[in-house]
Amino acid sequence: MRLWTLDFGLWTYTRLMIPDLQSSILCDDVRQERNGKFILIGLFDAIGAPAFPLIYPRLFMVTRWCSGEGLFKQRTRILKPDGTTVLVEGKDIPVQLPGPEATATNVEAFMNVAFKEEGAHWIEILLDGDLKIRYPLRVSKVQPPPQQPPGPAAA
């Protein structure tokens, strides 16, 4: 896509290529090595809890954009099971791609997310307000593990 813009009576040519969302991953934690590589810990697509509401202490969203050029804004949100009500929404995060071969990796943290009900919640990633991907995060009630009888006392 090419855009023409008018600036003080002069036409200027601006290149803009909408990037592709290469990946969108939920995980429990993210670390970055000295060489810049990311380590994703505890990837998941479902959450189980013995009771609701559930306060999920830390949830990380990692996105990678590629094959684009320009400056864009990413926004992440989690919707309730009705598919329309926003449970939590992140802030606008810049996606800057200086050229079509560049990539941009964003890491966003959501703290103390309160899941009040079970059901398929929906993850949405938007770029400049346009929905790029939507996928389910299954939240379900699970049975707590059975209590183990106390073992013999250590001598």
Phi and psi in radians as a Rosetta constraint file:
Dihedral C 1 N 2 CA 2 C 2 CIRCULARHARMONIC -2.071 0.35
Dihedral N 2 CA 2 C 2 N 3 CIRCULARHARMONIC 2.411 0.35
Dihedral C 2 N 3 CA 3 C 3 CIRCULARHARMONIC -2.049 0.35
Dihedral N 3 CA 3 C 3 N 4 CIRCULARHARMONIC 2.427 0.35
Dihedral C 3 N 4 CA 4 C 4 CIRCULARHARMONIC -1.840 0.35
Dihedral N 4 CA 4 C 4 N 5 CIRCULARHARMONIC 2.375 0.35
Dihedral C 4 N 5 CA 5 C 5 CIRCULARHARMONIC -2.226 0.35
Dihedral N 5 CA 5 C 5 N 6 CIRCULARHARMONIC 2.553 0.35
Dihedral C 5 N 6 CA 6 C 6 CIRCULARHARMONIC -1.700 0.35
Dihedral N 6 CA 6 C 6 N 7 CIRCULARHARMONIC 2.193 0.35
Dihedral C 6 N 7 CA 7 C 7 CIRCULARHARMONIC -2.306 0.35
Dihedral N 7 CA 7 C 7 N 8 CIRCULARHARMONIC 1.865 0.35
Dihedral C 7 N 8 CA 8 C 8 CIRCULARHARMONIC 0.938 0.35
Dihedral N 8 CA 8 C 8 N 9 CIRCULARHARMONIC 0.735 0.35
Dihedral C 8 N 9 CA 9 C 9 CIRCULARHARMONIC 1.468 0.35
Dihedral N 9 CA 9 C 9 N 10 CIRCULARHARMONIC -0.043 0.35
Dihedral C 9 N 10 CA 10 C 10 CIRCULARHARMONIC -1.959 0.35
Dihedral N 10 CA 10 C 10 N 11 CIRCULARHARMONIC 2.421 0.35
Dihedral C 10 N 11 CA 11 C 11 CIRCULARHARMONIC -1.432 0.35
Dihedral N 11 CA 11 C 11 N 12 CIRCULARHARMONIC 2.299 0.35
Dihedral C 11 N 12 CA 12 C 12 CIRCULARHARMONIC -2.101 0.35
Dihedral N 12 CA 12 C 12 N 13 CIRCULARHARMONIC 2.602 0.35
Dihedral C 12 N 13 CA 13 C 13 CIRCULARHARMONIC -1.782 0.35
Dihedral N 13 CA 13 C 13 N 14 CIRCULARHARMONIC 2.151 0.35
Dihedral C 13 N 14 CA 14 C 14 CIRCULARHARMONIC -2.119 0.35
Dihedral N 14 CA 14 C 14 N 15 CIRCULARHARMONIC 2.219 0.35
Dihedral C 14 N 15 CA 15 C 15 CIRCULARHARMONIC -1.523 0.35
Dihedral N 15 CA 15 C 15 N 16 CIRCULARHARMONIC 2.393 0.35
Dihedral C 15 N 16 CA 16 C 16 CIRCULARHARMONIC -2.579 0.35
Dihedral N 16 CA 16 C 16 N 17 CIRCULARHARMONIC 2.136 0.35
Dihedral C 16 N 17 CA 17 C 17 CIRCULARHARMONIC -2.226 0.35
Dihedral N 17 CA 17 C 17 N 18 CIRCULARHARMONIC 2.065 0.35
Dihedral C 17 N 18 CA 18 C 18 CIRCULARHARMONIC -1.120 0.35
Dihedral N 18 CA 18 C 18 N 19 CIRCULARHARMONIC 2.240 0.35
Dihedral C 18 N 19 CA 19 C 19 CIRCULARHARMONIC -1.377 0.35
Dihedral N 19 CA 19 C 19 N 20 CIRCULARHARMONIC 2.865 0.35
Dihedral C 19 N 20 CA 20 C 20 CIRCULARHARMONIC -1.659 0.35
Dihedral N 20 CA 20 C 20 N 21 CIRCULARHARMONIC 2.500 0.35
Dihedral C 20 N 21 CA 21 C 21 CIRCULARHARMONIC -1.473 0.35
Dihedral N 21 CA 21 C 21 N 22 CIRCULARHARMONIC 1.858 0.35
Dihedral C 21 N 22 CA 22 C 22 CIRCULARHARMONIC -1.329 0.35
Dihedral N 22 CA 22 C 22 N 23 CIRCULARHARMONIC -0.637 0.35
Dihedral C 22 N 23 CA 23 C 23 CIRCULARHARMONIC -2.781 0.35
Dihedral N 23 CA 23 C 23 N 24 CIRCULARHARMONIC 2.699 0.35
Dihedral C 23 N 24 CA 24 C 24 CIRCULARHARMONIC -2.519 0.35
Dihedral N 24 CA 24 C 24 N 25 CIRCULARHARMONIC 2.004 0.35
Dihedral C 24 N 25 CA 25 C 25 CIRCULARHARMONIC -2.314 0.35
Dihedral N 25 CA 25 C 25 N 26 CIRCULARHARMONIC 2.310 0.35
Dihedral C 25 N 26 CA 26 C 26 CIRCULARHARMONIC -1.622 0.35
Dihedral N 26 CA 26 C 26 N 27 CIRCULARHARMONIC 2.418 0.35
Dihedral C 26 N 27 CA 27 C 27 CIRCULARHARMONIC -2.705 0.35
Dihedral N 27 CA 27 C 27 N 28 CIRCULARHARMONIC 2.969 0.35
Dihedral C 27 N 28 CA 28 C 28 CIRCULARHARMONIC -1.447 0.35
Dihedral N 28 CA 28 C 28 N 29 CIRCULARHARMONIC -0.474 0.35
Dihedral C 28 N 29 CA 29 C 29 CIRCULARHARMONIC -2.806 0.35
Dihedral N 29 CA 29 C 29 N 30 CIRCULARHARMONIC 2.753 0.35
Dihedral C 29 N 30 CA 30 C 30 CIRCULARHARMONIC -2.394 0.35
Dihedral N 30 CA 30 C 30 N 31 CIRCULARHARMONIC 2.357 0.35
Dihedral C 30 N 31 CA 31 C 31 CIRCULARHARMONIC -2.178 0.35
Dihedral N 31 CA 31 C 31 N 32 CIRCULARHARMONIC 2.721 0.35
Dihedral C 31 N 32 CA 32 C 32 CIRCULARHARMONIC -2.205 0.35
Dihedral N 32 CA 32 C 32 N 33 CIRCULARHARMONIC 2.220 0.35
Dihedral C 32 N 33 CA 33 C 33 CIRCULARHARMONIC -1.310 0.35
Dihedral N 33 CA 33 C 33 N 34 CIRCULARHARMONIC 2.917 0.35
Dihedral C 33 N 34 CA 34 C 34 CIRCULARHARMONIC -1.052 0.35
Dihedral N 34 CA 34 C 34 N 35 CIRCULARHARMONIC -0.521 0.35
Dihedral C 34 N 35 CA 35 C 35 CIRCULARHARMONIC -1.443 0.35
Dihedral N 35 CA 35 C 35 N 36 CIRCULARHARMONIC 0.030 0.35
Dihedral C 35 N 36 CA 36 C 36 CIRCULARHARMONIC 1.685 0.35
Dihedral N 36 CA 36 C 36 N 37 CIRCULARHARMONIC -0.200 0.35
Dihedral C 36 N 37 CA 37 C 37 CIRCULARHARMONIC -1.239 0.35
Dihedral N 37 CA 37 C 37 N 38 CIRCULARHARMONIC 2.510 0.35
Dihedral C 37 N 38 CA 38 C 38 CIRCULARHARMONIC -1.665 0.35
Dihedral N 38 CA 38 C 38 N 39 CIRCULARHARMONIC 2.522 0.35
Dihedral C 38 N 39 CA 39 C 39 CIRCULARHARMONIC -2.020 0.35
Dihedral N 39 CA 39 C 39 N 40 CIRCULARHARMONIC 2.043 0.35
Dihedral C 39 N 40 CA 40 C 40 CIRCULARHARMONIC -1.729 0.35
Dihedral N 40 CA 40 C 40 N 41 CIRCULARHARMONIC 2.275 0.35
Dihedral C 40 N 41 CA 41 C 41 CIRCULARHARMONIC -2.046 0.35
Dihedral N 41 CA 41 C 41 N 42 CIRCULARHARMONIC 2.253 0.35
Dihedral C 41 N 42 CA 42 C 42 CIRCULARHARMONIC 1.239 0.35
Dihedral N 42 CA 42 C 42 N 43 CIRCULARHARMONIC 0.962 0.35
Dihedral C 42 N 43 CA 43 C 43 CIRCULARHARMONIC -1.134 0.35
Dihedral N 43 CA 43 C 43 N 44 CIRCULARHARMONIC 2.451 0.35
Dihedral C 43 N 44 CA 44 C 44 CIRCULARHARMONIC -2.655 0.35
Dihedral N 44 CA 44 C 44 N 45 CIRCULARHARMONIC 2.804 0.35
Dihedral C 44 N 45 CA 45 C 45 CIRCULARHARMONIC -2.347 0.35
Dihedral N 45 CA 45 C 45 N 46 CIRCULARHARMONIC 0.133 0.35
Dihedral C 45 N 46 CA 46 C 46 CIRCULARHARMONIC -2.622 0.35
Dihedral N 46 CA 46 C 46 N 47 CIRCULARHARMONIC 2.650 0.35
Dihedral C 46 N 47 CA 47 C 47 CIRCULARHARMONIC -2.272 0.35
Dihedral N 47 CA 47 C 47 N 48 CIRCULARHARMONIC 2.310 0.35
Dihedral C 47 N 48 CA 48 C 48 CIRCULARHARMONIC -2.033 0.35
Dihedral N 48 CA 48 C 48 N 49 CIRCULARHARMONIC 2.459 0.35
Dihedral C 48 N 49 CA 49 C 49 CIRCULARHARMONIC -2.509 0.35
Dihedral N 49 CA 49 C 49 N 50 CIRCULARHARMONIC 2.522 0.35
Dihedral C 49 N 50 CA 50 C 50 CIRCULARHARMONIC -1.298 0.35
Dihedral N 50 CA 50 C 50 N 51 CIRCULARHARMONIC -0.348 0.35
Dihedral C 50 N 51 CA 51 C 51 CIRCULARHARMONIC -2.699 0.35
Dihedral N 51 CA 51 C 51 N 52 CIRCULARHARMONIC 2.785 0.35
Dihedral C 51 N 52 CA 52 C 52 CIRCULARHARMONIC -2.164 0.35
Dihedral N 52 CA 52 C 52 N 53 CIRCULARHARMONIC 2.580 0.35
Dihedral C 52 N 53 CA 53 C 53 CIRCULARHARMONIC -1.282 0.35
Dihedral N 53 CA 53 C 53 N 54 CIRCULARHARMONIC 2.688 0.35
Dihedral C 53 N 54 CA 54 C 54 CIRCULARHARMONIC -1.984 0.35
Dihedral N 54 CA 54 C 54 N 55 CIRCULARHARMONIC 2.219 0.35
Dihedral C 54 N 55 CA 55 C 55 CIRCULARHARMONIC -1.748 0.35
Dihedral N 55 CA 55 C 55 N 56 CIRCULARHARMONIC 1.947 0.35
Dihedral C 55 N 56 CA 56 C 56 CIRCULARHARMONIC -1.556 0.35
Dihedral N 56 CA 56 C 56 N 57 CIRCULARHARMONIC 2.011 0.35
Dihedral C 56 N 57 CA 57 C 57 CIRCULARHARMONIC -1.121 0.35
Dihedral N 57 CA 57 C 57 N 58 CIRCULARHARMONIC -0.763 0.35
Dihedral C 57 N 58 CA 58 C 58 CIRCULARHARMONIC -2.531 0.35
Dihedral N 58 CA 58 C 58 N 59 CIRCULARHARMONIC 2.281 0.35
Dihedral C 58 N 59 CA 59 C 59 CIRCULARHARMONIC -2.374 0.35
Dihedral N 59 CA 59 C 59 N 60 CIRCULARHARMONIC 2.165 0.35
Dihedral C 59 N 60 CA 60 C 60 CIRCULARHARMONIC -1.904 0.35
Dihedral N 60 CA 60 C 60 N 61 CIRCULARHARMONIC 2.438 0.35
Dihedral C 60 N 61 CA 61 C 61 CIRCULARHARMONIC -1.992 0.35
Dihedral N 61 CA 61 C 61 N 62 CIRCULARHARMONIC 2.168 0.35
Dihedral C 61 N 62 CA 62 C 62 CIRCULARHARMONIC -2.027 0.35
Dihedral N 62 CA 62 C 62 N 63 CIRCULARHARMONIC 2.157 0.35
Dihedral C 62 N 63 CA 63 C 63 CIRCULARHARMONIC -2.133 0.35
Dihedral N 63 CA 63 C 63 N 64 CIRCULARHARMONIC 2.615 0.35
Dihedral C 63 N 64 CA 64 C 64 CIRCULARHARMONIC -2.295 0.35
Dihedral N 64 CA 64 C 64 N 65 CIRCULARHARMONIC 2.212 0.35
Dihedral C 64 N 65 CA 65 C 65 CIRCULARHARMONIC -1.933 0.35
Dihedral N 65 CA 65 C 65 N 66 CIRCULARHARMONIC 2.564 0.35
Dihedral C 65 N 66 CA 66 C 66 CIRCULARHARMONIC -2.670 0.35
Dihedral N 66 CA 66 C 66 N 67 CIRCULARHARMONIC 2.995 0.35
Dihedral C 66 N 67 CA 67 C 67 CIRCULARHARMONIC 0.989 0.35
Dihedral N 67 CA 67 C 67 N 68 CIRCULARHARMONIC 0.718 0.35
Dihedral C 67 N 68 CA 68 C 68 CIRCULARHARMONIC -2.475 0.35
Dihedral N 68 CA 68 C 68 N 69 CIRCULARHARMONIC 3.077 0.35
Dihedral C 68 N 69 CA 69 C 69 CIRCULARHARMONIC -2.639 0.35
Dihedral N 69 CA 69 C 69 N 70 CIRCULARHARMONIC 2.282 0.35
Dihedral C 69 N 70 CA 70 C 70 CIRCULARHARMONIC 2.229 0.35
Dihedral N 70 CA 70 C 70 N 71 CIRCULARHARMONIC -2.989 0.35
Dihedral C 70 N 71 CA 71 C 71 CIRCULARHARMONIC -2.003 0.35
Dihedral N 71 CA 71 C 71 N 72 CIRCULARHARMONIC 2.239 0.35
Dihedral C 71 N 72 CA 72 C 72 CIRCULARHARMONIC -2.338 0.35
Dihedral N 72 CA 72 C 72 N 73 CIRCULARHARMONIC 3.006 0.35
Dihedral C 72 N 73 CA 73 C 73 CIRCULARHARMONIC -2.154 0.35
Dihedral N 73 CA 73 C 73 N 74 CIRCULARHARMONIC 2.212 0.35
Dihedral C 73 N 74 CA 74 C 74 CIRCULARHARMONIC -1.751 0.35
Dihedral N 74 CA 74 C 74 N 75 CIRCULARHARMONIC 2.497 0.35
Dihedral C 74 N 75 CA 75 C 75 CIRCULARHARMONIC -2.404 0.35
Dihedral N 75 CA 75 C 75 N 76 CIRCULARHARMONIC 2.347 0.35
Dihedral C 75 N 76 CA 76 C 76 CIRCULARHARMONIC -1.989 0.35
Dihedral N 76 CA 76 C 76 N 77 CIRCULARHARMONIC 2.449 0.35
Dihedral C 76 N 77 CA 77 C 77 CIRCULARHARMONIC -2.538 0.35
Dihedral N 77 CA 77 C 77 N 78 CIRCULARHARMONIC 2.688 0.35
Dihedral C 77 N 78 CA 78 C 78 CIRCULARHARMONIC -2.029 0.35
Dihedral N 78 CA 78 C 78 N 79 CIRCULARHARMONIC 2.210 0.35
Dihedral C 78 N 79 CA 79 C 79 CIRCULARHARMONIC -1.783 0.35
Dihedral N 79 CA 79 C 79 N 80 CIRCULARHARMONIC 2.649 0.35
Dihedral C 79 N 80 CA 80 C 80 CIRCULARHARMONIC -1.232 0.35
Dihedral N 80 CA 80 C 80 N 81 CIRCULARHARMONIC 2.965 0.35
Dihedral C 80 N 81 CA 81 C 81 CIRCULARHARMONIC -1.027 0.35
Dihedral N 81 CA 81 C 81 N 82 CIRCULARHARMONIC -0.324 0.35
Dihedral C 81 N 82 CA 82 C 82 CIRCULARHARMONIC -1.234 0.35
Dihedral N 82 CA 82 C 82 N 83 CIRCULARHARMONIC -0.182 0.35
Dihedral C 82 N 83 CA 83 C 83 CIRCULARHARMONIC 1.408 0.35
Dihedral N 83 CA 83 C 83 N 84 CIRCULARHARMONIC -0.009 0.35
Dihedral C 83 N 84 CA 84 C 84 CIRCULARHARMONIC -2.246 0.35
Dihedral N 84 CA 84 C 84 N 85 CIRCULARHARMONIC -0.536 0.35
Dihedral C 84 N 85 CA 85 C 85 CIRCULARHARMONIC -1.411 0.35
Dihedral N 85 CA 85 C 85 N 86 CIRCULARHARMONIC 2.225 0.35
Dihedral C 85 N 86 CA 86 C 86 CIRCULARHARMONIC -1.366 0.35
Dihedral N 86 CA 86 C 86 N 87 CIRCULARHARMONIC 2.140 0.35
Dihedral C 86 N 87 CA 87 C 87 CIRCULARHARMONIC -1.422 0.35
Dihedral N 87 CA 87 C 87 N 88 CIRCULARHARMONIC -0.831 0.35
Dihedral C 87 N 88 CA 88 C 88 CIRCULARHARMONIC -2.664 0.35
Dihedral N 88 CA 88 C 88 N 89 CIRCULARHARMONIC 2.536 0.35
Dihedral C 88 N 89 CA 89 C 89 CIRCULARHARMONIC -2.397 0.35
Dihedral N 89 CA 89 C 89 N 90 CIRCULARHARMONIC 2.358 0.35
Dihedral C 89 N 90 CA 90 C 90 CIRCULARHARMONIC -1.411 0.35
Dihedral N 90 CA 90 C 90 N 91 CIRCULARHARMONIC 3.123 0.35
Dihedral C 90 N 91 CA 91 C 91 CIRCULARHARMONIC -1.544 0.35
Dihedral N 91 CA 91 C 91 N 92 CIRCULARHARMONIC 2.909 0.35
Dihedral C 91 N 92 CA 92 C 92 CIRCULARHARMONIC -1.147 0.35
Dihedral N 92 CA 92 C 92 N 93 CIRCULARHARMONIC 2.286 0.35
Dihedral C 92 N 93 CA 93 C 93 CIRCULARHARMONIC -2.053 0.35
Dihedral N 93 CA 93 C 93 N 94 CIRCULARHARMONIC 2.260 0.35
Dihedral C 93 N 94 CA 94 C 94 CIRCULARHARMONIC -1.223 0.35
Dihedral N 94 CA 94 C 94 N 95 CIRCULARHARMONIC 2.473 0.35
Dihedral C 94 N 95 CA 95 C 95 CIRCULARHARMONIC -2.111 0.35
Dihedral N 95 CA 95 C 95 N 96 CIRCULARHARMONIC 1.876 0.35
Dihedral C 95 N 96 CA 96 C 96 CIRCULARHARMONIC -2.001 0.35
Dihedral N 96 CA 96 C 96 N 97 CIRCULARHARMONIC 2.107 0.35
Dihedral C 96 N 97 CA 97 C 97 CIRCULARHARMONIC -2.167 0.35
Dihedral N 97 CA 97 C 97 N 98 CIRCULARHARMONIC 1.859 0.35
Dihedral C 97 N 98 CA 98 C 98 CIRCULARHARMONIC -1.230 0.35
Dihedral N 98 CA 98 C 98 N 99 CIRCULARHARMONIC -0.352 0.35
Dihedral C 98 N 99 CA 99 C 99 CIRCULARHARMONIC -2.771 0.35
Dihedral N 99 CA 99 C 99 N 100 CIRCULARHARMONIC 2.903 0.35
Dihedral C 99 N 100 CA 100 C 100 CIRCULARHARMONIC -1.149 0.35
Dihedral N 100 CA 100 C 100 N 101 CIRCULARHARMONIC -0.273 0.35
Dihedral C 100 N 101 CA 101 C 101 CIRCULARHARMONIC -1.661 0.35
Dihedral N 101 CA 101 C 101 N 102 CIRCULARHARMONIC -0.060 0.35
Dihedral C 101 N 102 CA 102 C 102 CIRCULARHARMONIC -1.409 0.35
Dihedral N 102 CA 102 C 102 N 103 CIRCULARHARMONIC 2.782 0.35
Dihedral C 102 N 103 CA 103 C 103 CIRCULARHARMONIC -2.210 0.35
Dihedral N 103 CA 103 C 103 N 104 CIRCULARHARMONIC 2.738 0.35
Dihedral C 103 N 104 CA 104 C 104 CIRCULARHARMONIC -2.326 0.35
Dihedral N 104 CA 104 C 104 N 105 CIRCULARHARMONIC 2.176 0.35
Dihedral C 104 N 105 CA 105 C 105 CIRCULARHARMONIC -1.944 0.35
Dihedral N 105 CA 105 C 105 N 106 CIRCULARHARMONIC 2.225 0.35
Dihedral C 105 N 106 CA 106 C 106 CIRCULARHARMONIC -2.031 0.35
Dihedral N 106 CA 106 C 106 N 107 CIRCULARHARMONIC 2.434 0.35
Dihedral C 106 N 107 CA 107 C 107 CIRCULARHARMONIC -2.144 0.35
Dihedral N 107 CA 107 C 107 N 108 CIRCULARHARMONIC 2.149 0.35
Dihedral C 107 N 108 CA 108 C 108 CIRCULARHARMONIC -2.192 0.35
Dihedral N 108 CA 108 C 108 N 109 CIRCULARHARMONIC 2.331 0.35
Dihedral C 108 N 109 CA 109 C 109 CIRCULARHARMONIC -1.858 0.35
Dihedral N 109 CA 109 C 109 N 110 CIRCULARHARMONIC 2.363 0.35
Dihedral C 109 N 110 CA 110 C 110 CIRCULARHARMONIC -2.027 0.35
Dihedral N 110 CA 110 C 110 N 111 CIRCULARHARMONIC 2.152 0.35
Dihedral C 110 N 111 CA 111 C 111 CIRCULARHARMONIC -1.863 0.35
Dihedral N 111 CA 111 C 111 N 112 CIRCULARHARMONIC 2.442 0.35
Dihedral C 111 N 112 CA 112 C 112 CIRCULARHARMONIC 0.879 0.35
Dihedral N 112 CA 112 C 112 N 113 CIRCULARHARMONIC 0.947 0.35
Dihedral C 112 N 113 CA 113 C 113 CIRCULARHARMONIC -1.319 0.35
Dihedral N 113 CA 113 C 113 N 114 CIRCULARHARMONIC 2.192 0.35
Dihedral C 113 N 114 CA 114 C 114 CIRCULARHARMONIC -1.701 0.35
Dihedral N 114 CA 114 C 114 N 115 CIRCULARHARMONIC 1.814 0.35
Dihedral C 114 N 115 CA 115 C 115 CIRCULARHARMONIC -1.557 0.35
Dihedral N 115 CA 115 C 115 N 116 CIRCULARHARMONIC 1.962 0.35
Dihedral C 115 N 116 CA 116 C 116 CIRCULARHARMONIC -1.600 0.35
Dihedral N 116 CA 116 C 116 N 117 CIRCULARHARMONIC -0.231 0.35
Dihedral C 116 N 117 CA 117 C 117 CIRCULARHARMONIC -2.609 0.35
Dihedral N 117 CA 117 C 117 N 118 CIRCULARHARMONIC 2.754 0.35
Dihedral C 117 N 118 CA 118 C 118 CIRCULARHARMONIC -1.465 0.35
Dihedral N 118 CA 118 C 118 N 119 CIRCULARHARMONIC 2.900 0.35
Dihedral C 118 N 119 CA 119 C 119 CIRCULARHARMONIC 2.266 0.35
Dihedral N 119 CA 119 C 119 N 120 CIRCULARHARMONIC 3.025 0.35
Dihedral C 119 N 120 CA 120 C 120 CIRCULARHARMONIC -1.351 0.35
Dihedral N 120 CA 120 C 120 N 121 CIRCULARHARMONIC 1.923 0.35
Dihedral C 120 N 121 CA 121 C 121 CIRCULARHARMONIC -1.528 0.35
Dihedral N 121 CA 121 C 121 N 122 CIRCULARHARMONIC 2.832 0.35
Dihedral C 121 N 122 CA 122 C 122 CIRCULARHARMONIC -2.160 0.35
Dihedral N 122 CA 122 C 122 N 123 CIRCULARHARMONIC 2.249 0.35
Dihedral C 122 N 123 CA 123 C 123 CIRCULARHARMONIC -1.627 0.35
Dihedral N 123 CA 123 C 123 N 124 CIRCULARHARMONIC 2.267 0.35
Dihedral C 123 N 124 CA 124 C 124 CIRCULARHARMONIC -2.212 0.35
Dihedral N 124 CA 124 C 124 N 125 CIRCULARHARMONIC 2.365 0.35
Dihedral C 124 N 125 CA 125 C 125 CIRCULARHARMONIC -2.048 0.35
Dihedral N 125 CA 125 C 125 N 126 CIRCULARHARMONIC 2.149 0.35
Dihedral C 125 N 126 CA 126 C 126 CIRCULARHARMONIC -2.010 0.35
Dihedral N 126 CA 126 C 126 N 127 CIRCULARHARMONIC 2.568 0.35
Dihedral C 126 N 127 CA 127 C 127 CIRCULARHARMONIC -2.184 0.35
Dihedral N 127 CA 127 C 127 N 128 CIRCULARHARMONIC 2.068 0.35
Dihedral C 127 N 128 CA 128 C 128 CIRCULARHARMONIC 0.869 0.35
Dihedral N 128 CA 128 C 128 N 129 CIRCULARHARMONIC 0.691 0.35
Dihedral C 128 N 129 CA 129 C 129 CIRCULARHARMONIC 1.475 0.35
Dihedral N 129 CA 129 C 129 N 130 CIRCULARHARMONIC -0.124 0.35
Dihedral C 129 N 130 CA 130 C 130 CIRCULARHARMONIC -1.687 0.35
Dihedral N 130 CA 130 C 130 N 131 CIRCULARHARMONIC 2.275 0.35
Dihedral C 130 N 131 CA 131 C 131 CIRCULARHARMONIC -1.170 0.35
Dihedral N 131 CA 131 C 131 N 132 CIRCULARHARMONIC 2.165 0.35
Dihedral C 131 N 132 CA 132 C 132 CIRCULARHARMONIC -1.806 0.35
Dihedral N 132 CA 132 C 132 N 133 CIRCULARHARMONIC -0.571 0.35
Dihedral C 132 N 133 CA 133 C 133 CIRCULARHARMONIC -2.734 0.35
Dihedral N 133 CA 133 C 133 N 134 CIRCULARHARMONIC 2.595 0.35
Dihedral C 133 N 134 CA 134 C 134 CIRCULARHARMONIC -2.485 0.35
Dihedral N 134 CA 134 C 134 N 135 CIRCULARHARMONIC 2.209 0.35
Dihedral C 134 N 135 CA 135 C 135 CIRCULARHARMONIC -2.569 0.35
Dihedral N 135 CA 135 C 135 N 136 CIRCULARHARMONIC 2.745 0.35
Dihedral C 135 N 136 CA 136 C 136 CIRCULARHARMONIC -1.416 0.35
Dihedral N 136 CA 136 C 136 N 137 CIRCULARHARMONIC 2.555 0.35
Dihedral C 136 N 137 CA 137 C 137 CIRCULARHARMONIC -2.049 0.35
Dihedral N 137 CA 137 C 137 N 138 CIRCULARHARMONIC 1.860 0.35
Dihedral C 137 N 138 CA 138 C 138 CIRCULARHARMONIC -1.362 0.35
Dihedral N 138 CA 138 C 138 N 139 CIRCULARHARMONIC 2.138 0.35
Dihedral C 138 N 139 CA 139 C 139 CIRCULARHARMONIC -2.055 0.35
Dihedral N 139 CA 139 C 139 N 140 CIRCULARHARMONIC 2.081 0.35
Dihedral C 139 N 140 CA 140 C 140 CIRCULARHARMONIC -2.413 0.35
Dihedral N 140 CA 140 C 140 N 141 CIRCULARHARMONIC 2.782 0.35
Dihedral C 140 N 141 CA 141 C 141 CIRCULARHARMONIC -1.471 0.35
Dihedral N 141 CA 141 C 141 N 142 CIRCULARHARMONIC 2.320 0.35
Dihedral C 141 N 142 CA 142 C 142 CIRCULARHARMONIC -2.204 0.35
Dihedral N 142 CA 142 C 142 N 143 CIRCULARHARMONIC 2.702 0.35
Dihedral C 142 N 143 CA 143 C 143 CIRCULARHARMONIC -1.330 0.35
Dihedral N 143 CA 143 C 143 N 144 CIRCULARHARMONIC 2.357 0.35
Dihedral C 143 N 144 CA 144 C 144 CIRCULARHARMONIC -1.152 0.35
Dihedral N 144 CA 144 C 144 N 145 CIRCULARHARMONIC 2.665 0.35
Dihedral C 144 N 145 CA 145 C 145 CIRCULARHARMONIC -1.119 0.35
Dihedral N 145 CA 145 C 145 N 146 CIRCULARHARMONIC 2.557 0.35
Dihedral C 145 N 146 CA 146 C 146 CIRCULARHARMONIC -1.139 0.35
Dihedral N 146 CA 146 C 146 N 147 CIRCULARHARMONIC 2.572 0.35
Dihedral C 146 N 147 CA 147 C 147 CIRCULARHARMONIC -1.232 0.35
Dihedral N 147 CA 147 C 147 N 148 CIRCULARHARMONIC 2.364 0.35
Dihedral C 147 N 148 CA 148 C 148 CIRCULARHARMONIC -1.515 0.35
Dihedral N 148 CA 148 C 148 N 149 CIRCULARHARMONIC 2.365 0.35
Dihedral C 148 N 149 CA 149 C 149 CIRCULARHARMONIC -1.134 0.35
Dihedral N 149 CA 149 C 149 N 150 CIRCULARHARMONIC 2.575 0.35
Dihedral C 149 N 150 CA 150 C 150 CIRCULARHARMONIC -1.077 0.35
Dihedral N 150 CA 150 C 150 N 151 CIRCULARHARMONIC 2.441 0.35
Dihedral C 150 N 151 CA 151 C 151 CIRCULARHARMONIC -1.439 0.35
Dihedral N 151 CA 151 C 151 N 152 CIRCULARHARMONIC 3.069 0.35
Dihedral C 151 N 152 CA 152 C 152 CIRCULARHARMONIC -1.126 0.35
Dihedral N 152 CA 152 C 152 N 153 CIRCULARHARMONIC 2.588 0.35
Dihedral C 152 N 153 CA 153 C 153 CIRCULARHARMONIC -1.182 0.35
Dihedral N 153 CA 153 C 153 N 154 CIRCULARHARMONIC 2.433 0.35
Dihedral C 153 N 154 CA 154 C 154 CIRCULARHARMONIC -1.300 0.35
Dihedral N 154 CA 154 C 154 N 155 CIRCULARHARMONIC 2.477 0.35
